[in-house]
């Protein structure tokens, strides 16, 4: 064991032998910092972490310094003699060598020995755990890993690229060195997952034979962003504009024309979103500009375009609607203490169809009072226009039906909406449609998470029996089709219904099904103290981003802790460290200052990694567009993740990909510093004082301090987040079966 630790600590000095050159992996993981940062490092952290005390579990992970090497070398010899090592022994050796806590020397052996297990059914699953944990390091050092084993590297990087697509563009040169054709396929997927980065990183791949086509796909996926980049003074702006101007594609040439027009930045970007209509001559450039000038006319134009037909439309329409609905609800949220006549003036002119779309696309960003105000006006407008609920859903093509029904149920307005439908069977058919064909949706997990929220809120109502029957019918259907994803979806939903109601005595068949899946539902009632503290130390990483909200949030964060003598604040220029101790407990918070220099945040991570300080708590302080950046930097060891905004189920699914055991605290709408900072400080003081606890107890205590703030009601404890519980159970079940997670939509807009 000591030799393993010694090899790990000396890794950066090994540069001569073929194996030693691979130390670039961890060498780049902790790149040489500037002299100033290196000096501050000693003051900040002291000497590198001491070896962990000897324990049998560590030996099991490492199998000793020579364990994995010995087993894998024996396997190689046996293979040459025509024999094969028993599968369980081989798998155990590879898992131990690639374990996230194993030293690099063990991982190197497993990579070189890939031919021994590349055809085993478990190979990709074992590699995936390593690849997800080291995703960015793998991508940035692809050609170095390839010197160990090219096929292993390609398989690991395929996983890493899927979970951190934005880094594919930064690492393109390294990926091309491994295999140009394979790198092209990774880039194609990255363009689909992160088209904005693909536009901004144009110069990294344009020279490749397939570069122009990939850029065209990316630019047309996010035309509003493409116009923004081409029209502003960014390092990549000239290259983007030049390509748009000389492109043979009329859509791209039009984007260049818009970027060079006299329209203001916001208007130009909005006009860019109408590029398909303008080229198709269904909308003139002048009319597009007129519609884009004012928020209200722009939103109404988007709604009309979305509801014009049921055919699939460019993603820009959904994204623009999502953005505008978010803007409206954020405006309403900020006016929560104003009179309704002033607060809701912005939505008064909207029709019933438009109010439906506003709620269907903006529900994740609405605090309760904002939602209730809009919903009340929605029902009133329906009456004025003579619509029943059934007519209304037909008018809007049931667009985003699941999130609409989920929000109505969550906010206690579902019965009021269903009451507008006279026929009882037709009324509850609306709800049952939310549970039908879930496994066929492009973003299975996301849509099923919406369904899980509906289960949580309607389980005790008059539709309970119908819910039983629907879940049973759907489960039997996917069972006959032998659809594993479908079984996972409906099995976990049945388990959540069983857990929610405490039993299903009137549904014995569904009870039997639910009991098979109930073990996969995590128990998040207890606060995970054992995972939050390692040897009495809890390390937290707080992420702040450089916009007006980020600057204000950071100042508020600092004010909370500086005002309390029990917390000691240390300033290191690019970041701060906040420390407090109580009895045998200690909490250390590392928080980057909001700056434009992303490298400074990376420097902090390198310091923490170099000294073996994996954070157990991740706190995101920023709007939804920044959440993927936080998730990309999230360690697998995270036990608690705090999202200052909801972020949506697509992002929560990504959280569980990076940190499978994490519990998650979110908000129904957008978080506010008036709750975030006192809440987080109260949680930290609770963690320092208590040896164990439950979320219900802590939430009750927090409510005594924050209950006067109407925004606190929109914060959701881990054990009350039905959608997050579903995602964790669903992921756990399919990982147990060792099957792919299925397709996932980047936007999650399918209703």
Order of alpha helices (4+ residues) and beta strands (2+ residues): alpha-alpha-alpha-alpha-alpha-alpha-alpha-alpha-alpha-alpha-alpha-alpha-alpha-alpha-alpha-alpha-alpha-alpha-alpha-alpha-alpha-alpha-alpha-alpha-alpha-alpha-alpha-alpha-alpha-alpha-alpha-alpha-alpha-alpha-alpha-alpha-alpha-alpha-beta-alpha-beta-beta-beta-alpha-beta-alpha-beta-alpha-beta-alpha-alpha-beta-alpha
